[in-house]
Amino acid sequence: MLRDIGLIFLAFRVLLFAFFLGLSIDKSPWEQAIIIIPAGVYLSLGIHMFLYPGKLKLFKSYGDLVFLPLLTLLSDHKEAILALTAPIALYTSRNVFRGMLFLWLFIGLGFYYYGVWGFVLLPVSLTLFMASLHPDLVEALRKERLYVRNLRKSYSKLTSEYARLEKGSQNAFREGLLLDQLIQSKDIYEYLRNLKETYELKMVSITPSKGEFMKKPVVDVDNQRFCVPVRLERGEVNVCFYVNSPMQFYDKELMKTLERAGKLINLYIEGLEERPQTKVIAV
């Protein structure tokens, strides 16, 4: 990449050397020497810097700023100020400060050669300067857009991760409440009462299963109850949670928690009597 940039600057200086060489054609040998010798030195330094990039750092920084205005004045041609348009275009996209220095040199020499008519060159030079800034602006906007896009992706990822952690935290909180109720409850009745108070239920009941045993929980909207089938060591039962509002059925986390709570009753009871109508637990 650096080699390619060096080659561009070398071609730039060779063309400028050819430009000033052309301006010296119609002059006397003495006047030609005044132009060609500084131009030759300028080109020689440019070639040396291309071959040995680490050297002549002073020329790399200020060589064009010194030699081009000098050659413009020595050529004694008004058209020579056109040589300063090339470094304006070349330097502005890489170093705005140097590009601006060449811009002011161009404007100053324009007034020197053309007087008041130098104002005509001002809009053209400013247009060239702004046009040379265009690649930097596009690159800056591209980087800014890429940065914003990556920022949005990172924000979206963080948001989803936060939602996942928050959901996990809520689940852990519900599980913690459930474990507290298990530890603090002395018997099945106290356990059911704790569930009723914690989750704001109307009633909780345990009834023996009649007929075919259900494998999945059932939501009974008409009776506002959520029935969880539980298989005990002796027989099967249905744990029914009666809610205060049908809207509670849409709380999926609540339904999952109630399902877990219902299946934990086998820690308190092993089974119910064979005659189901005589054994119903409700709080």
N, C-alpha and C positions, 0 to 999 in steps of 0.2 A: 504493500500500500504506500509506504513512504517512498519507495523507488518510483512508483508511478507519479506521485506528486512532484518529486524532483525532476522527472522527465518533462512534466508539463511546464514547470518553471524554466527549464532549459530551453524548450521550444519557444516560450514567451520571450526570453532574452535574445534568442537567435533572430526572431522576427523583428524585434525592436532594433537590433543591430542592422538588419537589412533595411529597415525603414529609414534610419538616419544615414545609412550609406547611400540610399537613393536620394535623400535631400542634398547630399554633398556633390552630386554629379555635375551640376552647372556652375560650380564655384571654382575659384583659383586653387592651385596646389596648396598654397599656404592655408587657405580657409578649409580645404578638404582635410588637411592634416589636423587642424584644430578640432574637427568633428570626429574623424576616423580614429585618432589615437585614443581619446577618452572612451569612444564606443568600443574599440578593441579591448581596452582594459576591462571595461564593463562585461563584455562577453567572456573574456578569459577568466575572470573571477567567477562568473556563473558556471562555466565548464568545470573549473576546479572544485567548486562547491558540489556539483553533481557527482563528480568522481570520488570526492572525499567528503561525505555529508557531515562528518563530525567537526570539520574545520571551518574557518571563516564565519563564525557565528555572528560577528559584527556586521559583515556584509549581508548575511541572510536577514538580519533585522533592519538595517538602515541603508543597504546598498542601493536599492531601487529609489529610495527617497532622496538620495544624494545625486546619483548619476542621471536619472531621467530629467529632473528640472534643469540640471547643468547642461545636458545635451540639447535640451529644448532651447535654451538661451543661446548656446554656441552655434546652433544651426542657422539662427537668424531667419527662420521661416515661421510665418504665422500658423501654418498647418502642423508644425511640430507639436503643438499642444495636444493634438489628437493622440500622441503617444501616451499621454496620461490617462486616457479613457480605459486602456487595457488594464493597468494596475488597479484602477477603481473597481472594475468588474472582478478581477482576480482576487484582490485582497479583502474586499468587503464581505464576501461569503465566508472567509476564514478568520479575519481579524477586522472587526468593525472600526476600531480606532485608526489603524493604518489606512483603511479604505477612506475614512473621513479626511485624513491628512492629504491624501492624493486628490480628494474632491476639492479641498480648499486651495491646493496648488493649482489645480486646473482652473478654478474660478479666478484666482489671482493673476495667473498668466493670461487668461482670457481678457481681463481688464487691461493688462499691460499691453497686449497686442491690439485689441479692438476698441479700447476705451469704453464709451457708453454702450456700444454694440455688444459688449461682453455680457450684458444682461440677457441677450438672446441665448447664450450658452448655458445660463443658469438653470432653466427648466430641464434642458436635455441632460445636464450633468446630474441633477437631483433625481431625474427619472432613472438614469443608469445606476445611481447609487441605491435607490430603493428596489430596483429590479434585481440587483445583486444580493440584496438582503432576502429576497424571496425564498431561496433554498433553505436558509436558516430558519425562517419563519415556518415554512412547511415542516421542516424536521422538528422544530420545537412543538408545533401543534400535534405532529404525529406522536412524539414522545409523551406529550401531555395526555393525548387521547388514550395511548397505551397504558399510561399510569392510572388514569381514571378507570379504564376498563378492568385492569388488574385489581384496583382498589375495590370496585364493585363486586368482583368475583370473591375477593377475600372477605368483604363485608357479608356477602350472601353465605359464604361458607361458615363464617363466624356465627351468623344468625342462626343457621340450621344447627350448628353445633351447640349453641346456647339453648335452643329449643329442645334439643335432645337431652342435654344435661338437666334442664328445668323439668322435663317430663320424667327423667330418671329420679330427680330429687322428689317430685310429687309422689311417684310410686314408692320410693323409699320411705317417705313420710307416712303414707297409707299403711305400708307394711309394718312400720314401727308402731302405729296406733293399734293395728291388729294384734301384734305380739304383746303389747302392753295389756290389751284386754284379755288375752289368753292367760297371762301371768297373774293378773290381778283378780280374775274371776274365780270364785271358789267352786261354783257348780254351774250347770247348764243354764239355770234361770238367770243367774247374775250375768253370765256371758251374753245371753240374748238381750237382757236389759241394757247392757253396755253398748251393744251394737245398735240398738234402737235409739239411744240417746246420742251416740257419736254421729250417726249418719242421718239423724232426723227422720226416722221412720215412724209410720203410724202404728205398726204392729209387726211382730215376728212370730211365726208359728212353725211347729214341726209336726207333721202328720205322716202316718204310715202310708206307703205307696200302695195304691189300689190298681189292680190290673197290671198291664205291661209297664215295666220300669222304663222311665224316660232316661235317655242317655245324655241329653243336652238341656241346659237351662231354658226355661220358657217364660216369655213376657206376656202377661195377661193384662192388656190395656184396660179392658172393661172393668175388671175388679181391682185394677191398680196394684198388681202384685208381680213379684219376680220370684219364680219358683226354681230352686236348685235341687236336682236329684242327687241324693247321697247314698252310697252303699255302705251299710254298717256291717259289723261282724255277724249280726243276726238280723237279716232283713234289709229292706230299703225304705228310705223316708224321703219326703219332700220338705225342704226348708223354704218357706215362703216369706218374702220380705214385702210388706205392704207400704207403698210410698205415699207421700202426701200430695204429690203432683205428677202427672204423666211426663212432665218435662224432665224428671229425674231419670227416666229411661234412656234419655239421649246422652247422659253422662257415662261414656264408655268405661272410664276409669272406676267410677262408682260401681258399675255393674260387675266389673272384674273383681273388685275388692269384696263385694257381697258374695260373689261366687266362691272366692277363697274362704271367706268367713263361714259360709254354709258348710263347706266340706270339712272344716275343722271340728265340727261337732262330734265326730267319732272319737275325739280325745276325751269327751265327757261321758258319752253313753255308748253301750255296746249294741243295743237293740231295743225294740219296743215290744209290747205284748202281742200275742198272736191275734187277739181280737182288736183290730185297729180302731173301732169306734170307742173303745174305753181308754185309749191312750193318745191324747193330743196335748202337746206342750205349746202354750202361747203366752206371750207377755205384751 
